[in-house]
Amino acid sequence: MFIKVALTIIFLVVMVGVGFYSHKQARSVEGFVLGGRSVGPWLTAFAYGTSYFSAVVFVGYAGQFGWKYGLSSTWIGVGNAVIGSLLAWLILGRRTKLMTQHIESRTMPDFFGTRFADQSLRVCASIIAFVFLIPYTAGVYSGISRLFEMGFNIPYEYCVVIMSILTAVYVILGGYKATAMNDFIQGIIMLFGIVAVIAAVLNAQGGFATAVGKLAALPSDADPAVNGGFASWLGPDPWGLLGVIVLTSLGTMGLPQMVGKFYSITDESAIRRGTIISTIFAFIVAGGCYFLGGFGRLYEPVIAANGKIAFDSIVPAMLVTLPDALIALVVLLVLSASMSTLASLVLTSSSTMTLDLIYRDKKSLPGEVEEGSIDDIVAEKVERRKVVVMRVLIVFFIVISLMIALNPPTFIAQLMGISWGALAGAFLAPFMLGLYWRGTTRVAVWACFLWGVGLTVVNMLLGNPINPINCGAIAMVGGFPVVWIVSLLTPKLPREHVDSVFRCYKR
């Protein structure tokens, strides 16, 4: 217990120390939200990866989908690396950096409002982001607290409250720069941690070949007379597996907290290096998490009060028998993954509410005449006031998420499915097509907002007749034909406006 407590205290002291160190750079909106748009490739790549993979993945997804699909769940991690990291950086990195800097956009809702010349889009997008980031945040709290409960025997409720306070402290102090620096430290812990944990679990099962042999001997859920599915390449349910891969991989390209990382990177050469770093990180961390979860059936499952398997307890049950030093490493691993994601979520939600709802500046594109101006002193006061409001909203957002996490309505994976389905279903297609296609119309953006949120909410109100994971995947993929068809049938934006927006790519 001394080892676990000592390592955790050192970790938390370093996180808060980074917040104090970065405080001076977080006094302006640009510094607080984007780190002054001067964050290098290593910090950005690790910030992207650690925001991507949290306790939701390590505890919720790895446990549930490892149990359901066996070793084939490793394909989810591969999809996360290839689609969610490599393709995301290749498709969005450069264009997002150039266009958002050109139109002076600081958030995804701000992008929609300026790119499509409709401030109502900006308001609507900010509300969607704020509302649907909450269940994801609650899922992260829940996941990390399960591991803390296992490692320290501290009641779940206390764990949730402690984590929320500590995250709030360093984000409020240092903003995005503190988050990115801490993400780098946390990412290194995650890389070493996942490798060590996999080695320990396989060793406890008698080695890799023995563990796979045990999995192959287990009968299928659908047909007890058939075995071997949990050790096969595609698992017992390939189509269900594909839905999870789509949701967890494609979804990153439409999530505000993920896309925002491209706003702050220094330049195009940094994007190229960040692409490689981020992809390697994802292969190790995501692939490792799901590979580990694939052996979950070799352990006795925890049965919940309703008689069903408690999926969120599968990974903790796998790890509870490890030596104390390794349990301490696991706790730090999940703590690192979760605090980085929480920091990204609360920073995204607070900046969106402040800049896109409370303070909606009227902006002009470069080269256009700006209506009215304010002197530097007044502008500086307004900037500081915005930063104060963002810090207050960080506390507000954490409190709401905390209330949900103390009484979570469903498994972690379902919380994430609802959040990602609505957000990426609404934002992915119009954002990506808005970067590439001049013909995207504002009506098409409205249609996609309605499609993504509407499908997710209706499915939830009807009692989830479509699994939230599959529903989220349908919402994301379906957004592209919605935007394309509606854009062909509705009035185009003025050519002068579109030319002004796309001028950033001509250099």
C-alpha positions in Angstrom: 0.0 0.0 0.0 2.9 2.4 0.7 4.2 1.9 -2.8 0.8 2.6 -4.3 0.1 5.7 -2.2 3.6 7.1 -2.7 3.6 6.8 -6.5 0.2 8.2 -6.7 1.0 11.2 -4.5 4.1 12.0 -6.6 2.1 11.7 -9.8 -0.6 14.1 -8.5 2.0 16.6 -7.2 3.7 16.7 -10.6 0.3 17.3 -12.4 -0.6 20.2 -10.2 3.0 21.6 -10.4 2.7 21.7 -14.2 -0.5 23.6 -13.8 1.3 26.3 -11.7 4.2 26.3 -14.2 1.8 27.0 -17.1 -0.3 29.6 -15.3 1.4 32.6 -16.9 0.6 31.3 -20.4 -3.1 30.9 -19.6 -4.0 34.5 -19.1 -5.4 35.1 -22.6 -8.1 33.2 -24.4 -5.7 32.1 -27.1 -3.2 30.9 -24.4 -5.8 29.2 -22.2 -7.7 27.4 -25.0 -5.0 26.7 -27.6 -1.7 27.2 -25.9 -1.0 30.2 -28.2 -1.1 27.9 -31.2 2.5 27.0 -30.6 2.4 23.4 -29.2 4.9 21.1 -30.8 4.4 17.7 -32.4 5.3 15.5 -29.4 3.1 17.3 -27.0 0.2 17.5 -29.6 0.5 13.8 -30.5 0.5 12.6 -26.9 -2.3 15.0 -26.1 -4.3 13.5 -28.9 -3.6 10.0 -27.9 -4.1 10.4 -24.1 -7.4 12.3 -24.8 -8.5 9.4 -27.0 -7.8 6.5 -24.6 -9.0 6.8 -21.1 -10.6 4.6 -18.4 -13.5 4.2 -20.8 -11.3 2.2 -23.1 -9.1 0.4 -20.5 -11.9 -0.5 -18.1 -15.2 -0.2 -20.0 -14.5 -1.1 -23.6 -11.6 -3.5 -23.1 -13.6 -5.4 -20.5 -17.0 -5.5 -22.3 -15.7 -6.1 -25.8 -12.9 -8.4 -24.7 -15.5 -10.5 -23.0 -17.8 -10.4 -26.1 -15.3 -10.9 -28.9 -12.3 -12.5 -27.3 -8.9 -11.9 -28.9 -10.6 -10.4 -32.0 -11.3 -7.3 -30.0 -7.7 -6.4 -30.7 -8.9 -5.3 -34.1 -10.7 -2.4 -32.4 -7.3 -1.1 -31.2 -5.8 -1.6 -34.7 -8.8 0.4 -36.1 -8.2 3.1 -33.6 -4.6 3.4 -34.7 -5.1 3.3 -38.5 -8.5 5.2 -38.8 -8.7 7.1 -35.5 -5.1 8.3 -35.5 -3.3 7.9 -38.8 -6.2 8.8 -41.1 -7.5 11.5 -38.8 -4.1 13.2 -38.9 -3.7 12.8 -42.6 -7.2 13.9 -43.5 -7.8 16.6 -41.0 -4.5 17.8 -39.6 -3.2 20.2 -42.2 -6.5 21.5 -43.4 -7.9 22.0 -39.9 -4.8 23.9 -38.8 -4.8 26.2 -41.9 -8.5 27.0 -42.1 -9.1 27.5 -38.4 -6.1 29.8 -38.2 -7.2 31.7 -41.3 -10.8 32.3 -40.1 -9.6 32.8 -36.5 -11.6 29.9 -35.1 -10.9 28.7 -31.6 -13.6 26.0 -31.2 -15.5 23.6 -33.5 -18.8 25.5 -33.0 -16.9 28.7 -33.9 -15.8 26.9 -37.1 -19.3 26.1 -38.1 -20.5 29.6 -37.5 -17.7 31.3 -39.5 -17.2 28.7 -42.2 -21.0 28.7 -43.1 -21.7 32.3 -42.1 -24.4 31.4 -39.7 -24.0 32.3 -36.0 -27.1 30.2 -35.2 -25.1 27.1 -36.2 -22.4 28.2 -33.7 -24.9 28.4 -30.9 -26.6 25.1 -31.7 -23.3 23.3 -32.0 -22.0 24.7 -28.7 -25.2 23.4 -26.9 -24.8 20.0 -28.5 -21.2 19.8 -27.5 -21.8 20.8 -23.9 -24.8 18.5 -23.4 -23.3 15.3 -24.9 -19.8 15.7 -23.5 -21.3 15.2 -20.0 -22.2 11.5 -20.3 -18.7 10.8 -21.7 -17.1 12.6 -18.8 -19.3 10.6 -16.4 -18.1 7.4 -18.0 -14.5 8.4 -17.5 -15.0 9.2 -13.9 -16.8 5.9 -13.4 -14.0 3.9 -15.0 -11.1 5.4 -13.1 -12.9 5.1 -9.8 -13.5 1.4 -10.3 -9.7 0.9 -10.6 -9.0 3.1 -7.6 -11.5 1.2 -5.6 -9.8 -2.0 -6.5 -6.2 -0.7 -5.8 -6.8 1.3 -2.7 -10.0 -0.1 -1.2 -11.4 3.5 -1.2 -15.2 3.8 -1.7 -16.2 4.6 -5.3 -17.8 7.9 -4.3 -14.7 9.3 -2.6 -12.6 8.3 -5.7 -14.9 10.2 -8.0 -14.8 13.4 -6.0 -11.1 13.3 -5.5 -10.4 12.9 -9.2 -12.7 15.6 -10.2 -11.1 18.1 -7.8 -7.6 17.3 -8.9 -8.4 17.6 -12.6 -10.1 20.9 -12.1 -7.1 22.3 -10.2 -4.5 21.8 -13.0 -6.8 22.7 -15.9 -8.0 25.9 -14.2 -4.5 26.9 -13.4 -2.7 26.2 -16.7 -5.3 25.7 -19.4 -4.4 23.8 -22.6 -0.6 24.1 -22.2 -0.7 22.5 -18.8 -3.0 19.8 -20.2 -0.6 19.1 -23.1 2.5 18.9 -20.9 0.7 16.6 -18.4 -0.6 14.6 -21.3 3.0 13.9 -22.4 4.0 12.7 -19.0 0.8 10.7 -18.7 1.4 9.2 -22.2 4.8 7.9 -21.2 3.3 6.2 -18.2 0.6 4.6 -20.4 3.1 3.2 -22.8 5.2 1.5 -20.2 2.2 0.5 -18.1 0.2 -1.3 -20.7 3.3 -3.4 -21.8 4.1 -4.4 -18.2 0.5 -5.3 -17.4 0.1 -7.5 -20.5 3.3 -9.3 -19.7 2.2 -9.9 -16.1 -1.3 -11.2 -17.0 0.0 -13.6 -19.7 2.7 -14.8 -17.3 0.0 -15.5 -14.7 -1.9 -17.6 -17.3 1.1 -19.7 -18.1 2.3 -17.7 -21.2 0.8 -16.5 -24.4 0.3 -20.0 -26.1 -1.3 -21.4 -22.9 -3.6 -18.5 -22.5 -4.8 -18.6 -26.1 -5.3 -22.4 -25.7 -7.6 -21.8 -22.7 -9.6 -19.2 -24.7 -10.0 -21.6 -27.6 -11.4 -24.2 -25.3 -14.3 -22.0 -24.2 -17.8 -22.6 -25.7 -19.6 -19.9 -27.7 -22.4 -17.9 -26.0 -24.7 -18.5 -29.0 -24.0 -22.2 -29.3 -22.4 -24.0 -26.3 -21.5 -26.9 -28.6 -19.1 -24.8 -30.6 -15.8 -23.5 -29.2 -12.8 -21.7 -30.5 -14.6 -18.4 -31.4 -12.9 -16.3 -28.7 -9.5 -17.2 -30.0 -10.3 -16.8 -33.7 -9.2 -13.9 -36.0 -12.7 -12.4 -36.4 -14.4 -13.7 -33.2 -17.9 -14.9 -32.7 -19.6 -11.8 -34.0 -17.7 -10.0 -36.8 -20.5 -7.6 -37.7 -20.9 -6.4 -34.1 -17.1 -6.0 -33.9 -17.2 -3.9 -37.1 -19.7 -1.5 -35.5 -17.5 -1.0 -32.5 -14.5 -0.3 -34.8 -16.4 2.3 -36.7 -17.7 4.1 -33.6 -14.4 4.2 -31.7 -12.2 4.9 -34.8 -14.2 7.2 -37.1 -15.8 9.1 -34.3 -12.5 10.8 -33.3 -12.7 13.0 -36.4 -16.0 14.5 -35.3 -15.3 15.1 -31.6 -14.5 18.7 -30.5 -11.9 17.7 -27.9 -10.0 15.7 -30.5 -10.1 18.0 -33.5 -9.2 20.9 -31.3 -5.6 19.4 -31.0 -5.0 20.3 -34.6 -5.9 24.0 -33.9 -2.9 24.4 -31.6 0.0 22.7 -33.3 2.8 24.9 -34.5 3.1 24.2 -38.3 2.8 21.7 -41.1 6.1 20.0 -40.5 5.0 19.4 -36.9 1.8 17.8 -38.2 3.8 15.3 -40.3 5.9 14.2 -37.3 2.8 14.2 -35.0 1.1 11.8 -37.4 3.8 9.2 -36.9 4.0 9.6 -33.2 0.3 9.5 -32.6 -0.2 6.4 -34.7 2.6 4.4 -32.9 1.2 5.5 -29.6 -2.3 4.3 -30.6 -1.0 0.9 -31.8 0.7 0.3 -28.5 -1.9 1.7 -26.1 -5.2 0.9 -27.8 -4.0 -2.4 -29.3 -2.6 -3.4 -25.9 -5.8 -2.5 -24.0 -8.1 -4.6 -26.2 -5.6 -7.4 -26.5 -5.5 -7.5 -22.7 -9.3 -7.4 -22.5 -9.5 -10.4 -24.8 -8.4 -12.7 -22.0 -11.2 -11.5 -19.7 -13.0 -14.8 -19.9 -10.2 -16.6 -18.2 -11.2 -14.9 -15.0 -14.3 -15.3 -12.9 -16.8 -12.6 -13.8 -18.4 -10.3 -11.3 -22.2 -10.7 -11.3 -24.2 -7.5 -10.7 -27.4 -7.2 -8.5 -29.6 -7.7 -11.6 -28.0 -11.0 -12.3 -26.0 -9.8 -15.3 -22.3 -9.7 -15.8 -20.8 -6.4 -14.5 -18.6 -5.6 -17.5 -17.0 -2.6 -15.9 -15.6 -5.0 -13.2 -13.9 -7.5 -15.6 -10.6 -5.7 -16.0 -10.3 -4.9 -12.3 -10.9 -8.6 -11.6 -8.1 -9.5 -14.0 -5.7 -7.1 -12.2 -6.5 -7.6 -8.6 -4.2 -10.6 -8.3 -1.1 -8.8 -9.6 1.8 -7.8 -7.3 1.4 -4.5 -5.4 4.0 -2.7 -7.5 2.2 -3.7 -10.7 -1.2 -2.6 -9.3 0.4 0.7 -8.5 1.5 1.0 -12.1 -2.0 0.0 -13.3 -3.5 2.7 -11.1 -1.1 5.3 -12.5 -1.8 4.0 -16.1 -5.6 4.5 -15.8 -5.1 7.7 -13.7 -2.9 9.1 -16.5 -5.3 8.1 -19.3 -8.4 9.4 -17.5 -7.1 12.7 -16.1 -5.8 13.6 -19.6 -9.2 12.9 -21.1 -11.1 14.6 -18.4 -8.9 17.7 -18.8 -9.5 17.8 -22.5 -13.3 17.4 -22.1 -13.8 20.0 -19.4 -11.5 22.5 -21.3 -13.5 21.9 -24.5 -16.9 22.3 -22.9 -16.0 25.4 -20.9 -14.4 27.2 -23.9 -17.3 26.3 -26.2 -19.9 27.7 -23.7 -17.8 30.8 -23.1 -16.8 31.7 -26.6 -19.8 30.4 -28.6 -22.7 31.1 -26.2 -21.8 33.8 -23.7 -19.3 35.9 -25.7 -20.1 35.6 -29.4 -17.7 38.0 -31.1 -18.7 39.3 -34.5 -15.8 38.3 -36.8 -14.8 39.2 -40.3 -12.8 37.0 -42.5 -9.3 38.2 -43.5 -9.7 40.8 -46.2 -13.2 41.8 -45.2 -14.1 45.0 -43.5 -14.5 44.6 -39.7 -17.5 46.5 -38.3 -16.5 48.5 -35.2 -13.4 48.0 -33.1 -12.4 48.4 -29.4 -9.1 49.7 -28.0 -6.4 47.5 -26.7 -7.1 48.1 -23.0 -10.8 47.2 -23.3 -9.9 44.2 -25.4 -7.5 42.9 -22.8 -10.1 43.3 -20.1 -12.6 41.3 -22.2 -10.1 38.6 -22.8 -9.4 38.2 -19.1 -13.1 38.2 -18.3 -13.5 35.3 -20.8 -10.8 33.3 -19.1 -12.4 33.8 -15.7 -15.8 32.7 -17.1 -14.2 29.6 -18.7 -12.6 28.7 -15.3 -16.0 29.0 -13.6 -17.7 26.8 -16.2 -15.0 24.2 -15.8 -16.2 23.8 -12.2 -19.8 23.8 -13.4 -19.2 21.1 -16.0 -17.3 18.9 -13.5 -20.0 19.1 -10.9 -22.7 18.0 -13.4 -20.6 15.1 -14.7 -19.8 14.2 -11.1 -23.5 14.0 -10.2 -24.1 11.5 -13.1 -21.0 9.5 -12.3 -22.2 9.0 -8.7 -25.2 7.3 -10.1 -24.3 6.1 -13.6 -27.4 5.0 -15.6 -25.6 2.3 -17.6 -22.3 0.7 -18.4 -19.4 2.8 -19.3 -19.4 1.6 -22.9 -23.0 2.7 -23.4 -22.3 6.2 -21.9 -19.5 6.6 -24.4 -21.7 5.3 -27.2 -24.4 7.8 -26.5 -21.9 10.7 -26.3 -19.8 9.8 -29.4 -22.9 8.9 -31.4 -24.6 12.2 -31.0 -21.4 14.4 -31.2 -19.7 12.7 -34.1 -23.0 11.9 -35.8 -23.8 15.6 -35.8 -20.3 17.1 -36.4 -18.2 14.6 -38.4 -19.6 14.9 -41.9 -20.2 18.7 -42.0 -16.8 19.4 -40.4 -14.8 17.1 -42.8 -16.7 18.1 -45.9 -16.6 21.8 -44.8 -12.8 21.5 -45.0 -12.7 20.0 -48.4 -15.9 20.7 -50.4 -16.9 24.2 -51.4 -20.4 23.0 -52.1 -21.4 22.2 -48.5 -24.4 24.3 -47.5 -25.5 25.6 -44.2 -28.9 23.8 -44.5 -26.9 20.5 -44.9 -25.1 21.3 -41.7 -28.5 21.8 -39.9 -29.7 18.6 -41.4 -26.7 16.6 -40.1 -27.1 18.2 -36.6 -30.7 17.0 -36.6 -29.7 13.6 -37.9 -27.0 12.8 -35.4 -28.7 14.1 -32.3 -32.1 13.0 -33.4 -31.2 9.4 -34.1 -29.2 9.1 -30.8 -31.9 10.7 -28.6 -34.9 8.8 -30.2 -33.1 5.5 -29.8 -32.4 6.3 -26.2 -36.0 7.4 -25.5 -37.3 4.1 -27.1 -35.1 2.1 -24.7 -32.2 1.5 -27.1 -33.8 -0.9 -29.6 -30.5 -0.4 -31.5 -27.5 -1.0 -29.4 -26.0 2.5 -28.5 -22.7 1.4 -30.0 -24.2 0.4 -33.4 -26.5 3.4 -33.3 -23.5 5.7 -32.9 -21.8 4.1 -35.9 -24.9 4.5 -38.0 -25.2 8.1 -37.0 -21.6 8.8 -38.1 -21.6 7.0 -41.4 -25.1 8.2 -42.3 -24.1 11.9 -41.8 -22.1 11.9 -45.1 -25.0 11.1 -47.4 -27.2 13.5 -45.5 -24.8 16.4 -46.0 -24.1 15.5 -49.6 -27.7 15.1 -50.7 -29.0 18.1 -48.8 -26.1 20.3 -50.2 -27.1 19.3 -53.7 -30.7 20.4 -53.1 -30.2 23.6 -51.2 -28.9 27.1 -52.0 -25.1 27.5 -52.0 -23.2 30.1 -49.9 -22.1 33.3 -51.7 -19.1 32.6 -53.8 -17.1 35.5 -52.4 -17.5 34.1 -48.9 -16.4 30.6 -49.9 -13.4 31.9 -51.9 -12.3 33.9 -48.9 -12.5 30.9 -46.6 -10.6 28.5 -49.0 -7.9 31.1 -49.8 -5.8 29.6 -46.9 -5.0 26.5 -49.1 -3.5 28.5 -52.0 -0.2 29.3 -50.5 
